[in-house]
Amino acid sequence: MAIAKRRTQRTAQAAKAKDAGELRQTPTLPEHDLLVRTAMWINSGSYVPPSAVSTSRRAALLAAGLVTEATLRARQIY
C-alpha cells in the first residue's frame, strides 16, 4: 500500500511540475557535434572504454572521416 501511495504522490508531483513549467530540460547537441566530441576524445590518446562508442556511432565517425580505423582498433573499439 505504501508503494502505491508513494507512486501516486510522485506522479502528481511530476504533473504539477510539468504544468508549472518547472520541468528542466537538458539541452541536446546536434549529432555532428556529438561525433566531433567523441572523435576528439578518441584522438586525444586518453583512455576510452570500448563500451563508450556504439557500433552505429563508430560507423558514423568513420563515414565522417573524424577517426581512422587504425585508431579505433588501437583503442579496441570494434
C-alpha distances in whole Angstrom, upper triangle without the diagonal:
4,5,5,6,9,10,11,13,14,16,17,18,20,21,23,25,26,27,29,31,29,28,30,32,34,37,39,42,44,44,48,47,44,47,49,47,46,50,51,48,50,53,53,53,50,48,45,43,44,40,40,42,41,44,44,44,47,49,49,50,53,54,54,56,54,54,56,56,57,55,52,53,54,50,49,48,48
4,5,5,6,9,10,11,12,14,15,16,18,20,21,22,24,26,27,29,27,26,28,30,32,35,37,40,42,43,46,45,42,45,47,45,44,48,49,46,48,51,50,51,48,45,43,41,42,38,38,41,40,43,43,43,46,48,48,49,52,53,52,55,53,53,55,54,56,53,50,52,52,49,48,46,47
4,5,5,6,9,10,11,12,14,15,16,18,20,21,22,24,26,27,25,24,26,27,29,33,34,37,39,39,43,42,39,42,44,42,41,45,45,43,44,48,47,48,45,42,40,38,39,35,35,37,36,39,39,40,42,44,44,45,48,49,49,51,49,49,51,51,52,50,47,48,49,45,44,43,44
4,5,5,6,9,10,11,12,14,15,17,18,20,21,23,24,26,24,23,26,27,29,33,34,37,39,40,43,42,40,42,45,43,42,46,47,44,46,49,49,50,47,44,42,40,40,37,37,39,37,40,40,40,43,45,44,46,49,49,49,52,50,50,52,52,54,51,48,50,51,47,46,44,45
4,5,5,6,9,10,11,12,14,15,17,18,20,21,23,24,23,22,25,27,29,33,34,38,40,41,44,43,41,44,46,43,43,47,48,45,47,51,50,51,48,45,43,41,42,38,38,40,39,42,42,42,45,47,46,47,50,51,51,53,51,52,54,53,55,53,50,52,52,49,48,46,47
4,5,5,6,9,10,10,12,14,15,16,18,20,21,22,21,20,22,24,26,30,31,35,37,38,41,40,38,41,43,40,40,44,44,42,44,47,46,47,44,42,40,38,39,35,35,37,37,39,39,39,42,44,43,44,48,48,48,50,48,48,51,51,52,50,47,49,49,46,45,43,44
4,5,5,6,9,10,11,12,14,15,16,18,20,21,20,18,21,22,24,28,29,32,35,35,39,38,35,38,41,38,38,42,42,40,42,45,45,46,43,41,39,36,37,34,33,35,34,37,36,37,40,41,41,42,45,46,45,48,46,46,49,48,50,48,45,47,48,44,43,41,42
4,6,5,6,9,10,11,12,14,15,16,18,20,19,18,21,23,25,29,30,34,36,37,40,39,37,40,43,40,40,44,45,43,45,48,48,49,46,44,41,39,40,37,36,38,37,39,39,39,42,44,43,44,47,48,47,50,48,49,51,51,53,51,48,50,51,47,46,44,45
4,5,5,6,9,10,10,12,14,15,16,18,17,16,19,21,24,28,29,33,35,37,40,39,37,40,42,40,40,43,44,42,44,47,47,48,45,43,41,39,40,37,36,38,37,40,39,39,42,44,43,44,48,48,47,50,48,48,51,51,53,50,48,50,50,47,46,44,45
4,5,5,6,9,10,10,12,14,15,16,15,14,16,18,20,24,26,29,32,33,36,35,33,36,38,36,36,40,40,38,40,44,43,44,41,39,37,36,37,33,32,34,34,36,36,35,39,40,39,40,44,44,44,46,44,45,47,47,49,47,44,46,47,43,43,40,42
4,5,5,6,9,10,11,12,14,15,15,13,16,18,20,24,25,29,31,32,36,35,33,36,38,36,36,40,41,39,41,44,44,45,42,41,38,36,37,34,33,34,33,36,35,35,38,40,39,40,43,43,43,46,44,45,47,47,49,47,44,46,47,44,43,41,42
4,5,5,6,9,10,11,12,14,14,13,17,19,22,25,27,31,33,34,38,37,35,38,40,38,39,42,43,41,43,47,46,48,45,43,41,39,40,37,36,37,36,39,38,38,41,43,41,43,46,46,45,48,46,47,50,50,52,50,47,49,50,47,46,44,45
4,5,5,6,9,10,11,12,11,11,14,16,19,23,25,29,31,33,36,34,33,36,38,36,36,40,40,39,41,44,44,45,42,41,39,38,39,35,34,36,35,38,37,37,40,42,40,41,45,45,44,47,44,45,48,49,51,48,45,48,48,45,45,42,44
4,5,5,6,9,10,11,9,8,11,13,16,20,21,25,28,29,32,31,30,33,35,33,33,37,37,36,38,41,41,43,40,39,36,35,36,33,31,33,32,35,34,33,37,38,36,38,41,41,40,43,41,42,45,45,48,45,42,45,46,42,42,39,41
4,5,5,6,9,10,10,9,13,15,18,21,23,27,29,30,34,33,31,35,37,35,36,39,40,39,41,44,44,45,43,42,39,38,39,35,34,35,34,37,35,35,38,40,38,39,43,43,42,45,43,44,47,47,50,47,45,47,48,45,45,42,43
4,5,5,6,9,8,9,13,15,19,22,24,28,30,32,35,34,33,36,38,36,37,41,41,40,42,45,45,47,44,43,41,40,41,37,36,37,37,39,38,37,41,42,40,41,45,45,44,46,44,46,49,50,52,49,47,49,50,47,47,44,45
4,5,5,6,5,6,9,12,15,18,21,25,27,29,32,31,30,33,35,33,34,37,37,36,39,42,41,43,41,40,38,37,38,35,33,34,34,37,35,34,38,39,37,39,42,42,41,43,41,43,46,47,49,46,44,46,47,43,44,41,43
4,5,5,6,5,9,11,14,17,19,23,25,27,30,29,28,32,33,32,33,36,37,36,38,41,41,43,40,40,37,36,37,34,32,33,33,35,33,33,36,37,35,37,40,40,39,41,39,41,44,45,47,45,42,45,46,43,43,40,41
4,5,8,8,12,14,18,20,22,26,28,30,33,32,31,35,36,35,36,39,40,39,42,44,44,46,44,43,41,40,41,38,36,37,36,39,37,36,40,41,38,40,43,43,41,44,43,44,48,48,51,48,46,49,50,46,47,44,45
4,5,8,11,14,17,19,22,26,28,30,33,32,31,35,36,34,36,39,39,39,42,44,43,46,43,43,41,40,41,38,36,37,37,40,38,37,41,42,39,40,44,44,42,45,43,45,48,49,51,48,46,49,50,47,47,44,46
4,6,8,10,14,16,19,22,24,27,30,28,28,31,33,31,33,36,36,35,38,41,40,43,40,40,38,38,39,36,33,34,34,37,35,34,37,38,36,37,41,40,38,41,39,41,45,46,48,45,43,46,47,44,44,41,43
4,6,9,12,15,18,22,24,27,30,28,27,31,32,30,31,35,35,34,37,39,38,41,38,38,36,35,37,34,32,33,33,36,34,33,36,38,36,36,40,40,38,41,38,40,44,45,47,44,42,45,45,42,43,40,42
4,6,10,13,15,19,22,24,27,25,24,28,29,27,28,32,32,31,34,36,36,38,36,35,33,32,34,31,28,30,30,33,31,30,33,35,32,33,37,37,35,38,36,37,41,42,44,41,39,42,42,39,39,37,38
4,7,9,13,16,19,21,24,22,21,25,26,24,25,29,29,28,31,33,32,35,32,32,30,30,31,28,26,27,27,30,29,27,31,32,30,31,34,34,33,35,33,34,38,39,41,38,36,39,39,36,37,34,36
4,6,9,13,15,18,20,19,18,22,23,21,22,26,26,25,28,30,30,33,31,30,28,28,29,26,23,24,24,27,25,24,27,29,26,27,31,31,29,32,29,31,35,36,38,35,33,36,37,33,34,31,33
4,6,10,13,15,18,16,15,18,19,17,19,22,22,22,24,27,26,29,27,27,24,24,26,23,20,21,22,25,23,21,24,26,24,24,28,28,26,29,26,28,31,32,34,31,30,33,33,30,31,28,30
4,7,10,13,15,13,12,16,17,15,17,20,20,20,23,25,25,28,26,26,24,25,26,24,20,21,21,24,22,20,23,25,22,22,26,26,24,26,24,26,29,31,33,30,28,32,32,29,31,28,30
4,7,9,11,10,9,13,14,13,15,18,18,18,21,23,23,26,25,25,22,23,23,21,18,18,18,21,18,16,20,21,18,19,22,22,20,23,21,23,26,28,30,27,25,29,30,27,28,25,26
4,6,8,6,6,10,11,10,12,15,15,16,18,20,21,24,23,23,20,22,22,21,17,17,17,20,17,15,18,19,16,16,20,19,17,19,17,20,23,25,27,24,23,27,27,25,26,23,25
4,6,5,7,9,10,11,13,14,16,17,19,20,21,24,24,24,22,23,23,21,18,17,17,19,16,13,17,17,13,14,18,17,14,17,16,18,22,24,26,24,23,26,27,25,26,23,24
4,5,5,6,9,10,11,12,14,15,17,18,20,22,22,22,19,20,20,19,16,14,14,15,12,10,13,13,10,11,14,13,12,15,13,16,19,20,23,21,19,23,24,22,23,20,21
4,5,5,6,9,10,10,12,14,15,16,18,21,21,22,19,21,20,20,17,15,15,16,13,11,13,13,9,9,13,12,9,12,10,13,17,19,21,19,18,22,23,21,23,19,21
4,5,5,6,9,10,11,12,14,15,16,19,19,20,18,20,20,20,16,15,16,18,15,12,14,15,12,11,15,15,12,14,11,14,18,20,22,20,19,23,23,21,23,20,22
4,5,5,6,9,10,11,12,14,15,18,18,18,15,17,17,16,12,11,13,15,13,9,12,14,11,10,14,14,12,14,11,13,17,19,21,18,17,20,21,19,20,17,19
4,5,5,6,9,10,10,12,14,16,17,17,14,16,15,15,12,10,11,13,11,7,9,11,8,6,10,11,9,10,8,10,13,15,17,15,14,17,19,16,18,15,16
4,5,5,6,9,10,10,12,15,16,17,15,17,17,18,14,13,15,16,15,11,12,13,11,8,11,12,9,10,7,10,13,16,18,15,15,18,19,17,19,16,19
4,5,5,6,9,10,10,14,13,14,12,15,16,16,12,12,14,16,15,12,13,15,13,10,14,15,13,13,10,11,15,17,19,15,15,19,18,16,18,16,19
4,5,5,6,9,10,12,12,12,10,12,12,13,9,8,11,13,13,9,10,12,11,8,12,14,12,12,9,10,13,14,16,13,12,15,15,13,15,12,15
4,5,5,6,8,11,12,13,11,13,13,15,12,10,13,14,14,10,10,12,10,7,10,12,10,10,6,6,10,12,13,10,10,14,14,12,14,12,15
4,5,5,6,9,10,12,11,14,15,17,13,13,16,17,17,14,13,16,14,11,13,15,13,12,8,9,12,15,15,12,12,16,15,13,16,15,18
4,6,5,7,7,8,7,11,12,14,11,11,14,16,17,13,13,16,15,12,14,17,15,15,11,10,13,15,15,11,11,15,14,11,14,13,16
4,6,6,7,8,6,10,10,13,10,10,13,14,15,12,11,14,14,10,12,15,14,13,10,8,10,11,11,8,8,11,10,8,11,10,13
4,5,8,10,10,13,14,16,14,13,16,17,18,15,13,16,15,12,13,16,14,12,9,7,9,12,11,7,9,12,11,10,13,12,15
4,6,9,9,13,15,17,15,15,18,20,21,17,16,19,18,15,16,19,18,16,12,11,13,15,14,11,12,15,13,11,15,15,18
4,7,8,12,14,16,15,15,19,20,22,18,17,20,20,16,17,21,20,17,14,12,13,15,13,9,11,13,10,9,13,13,17
4,6,10,12,15,13,14,18,20,22,19,17,21,21,17,19,22,21,20,16,14,16,17,16,12,13,14,12,9,13,14,17
4,6,9,12,11,12,16,18,20,17,16,20,20,17,19,23,22,21,18,15,16,17,16,12,12,13,11,8,10,11,15
4,6,8,7,9,12,14,16,14,13,17,17,15,16,20,19,19,16,13,15,15,15,11,10,12,11,7,9,9,12
4,5,5,8,11,13,16,14,13,17,18,16,18,21,21,21,18,16,17,16,16,13,11,12,12,8,8,8,11
4,5,6,8,10,13,12,10,14,16,14,16,19,19,19,17,15,15,14,14,12,9,10,11,7,6,5,8
4,5,7,9,12,11,11,14,16,15,17,20,20,21,19,17,18,16,17,15,12,13,14,11,10,8,10
4,7,10,12,10,10,14,14,13,16,18,18,19,16,15,17,16,17,15,12,14,15,11,11,9,11
4,7,8,6,6,10,11,10,12,15,15,16,14,12,14,13,15,13,10,12,14,11,10,7,9
4,5,5,6,9,10,10,12,14,15,17,15,14,16,14,17,15,12,14,16,13,12,9,9
4,5,5,6,9,10,11,12,14,15,15,14,14,13,16,15,11,13,16,14,12,9,7
4,5,5,6,9,10,10,12,14,14,14,15,14,17,17,13,16,18,17,16,12,11
4,5,5,6,9,10,10,12,11,11,13,13,16,15,12,15,17,15,14,11,11
4,5,5,6,9,10,11,10,9,10,9,12,11,8,11,14,12,12,8,8
4,5,5,6,9,10,11,10,11,10,13,13,11,13,16,15,14,11,10
4,5,5,6,8,9,10,11,12,15,15,13,15,18,17,17,13,13
4,6,5,6,5,6,8,9,13,11,10,13,15,14,15,12,12
4,5,5,6,6,6,7,11,10,9,12,14,14,15,12,12
4,5,8,9,10,10,14,14,13,16,18,18,18,15,15
4,6,8,10,12,15,14,14,17,19,18,20,17,17
4,6,7,10,12,12,12,15,17,17,18,16,16
4,7,10,12,10,11,14,15,15,17,14,16
4,7,8,7,7,11,11,11,13,11,13
4,5,5,7,9,10,11,13,11,12
4,5,5,6,9,10,10,9,9
4,5,5,6,9,10,10,10
4,5,5,6,9,9,10
4,5,5,6,5,7
4,5,5,6,6
4,5,8,10
4,6,9
4,6
4
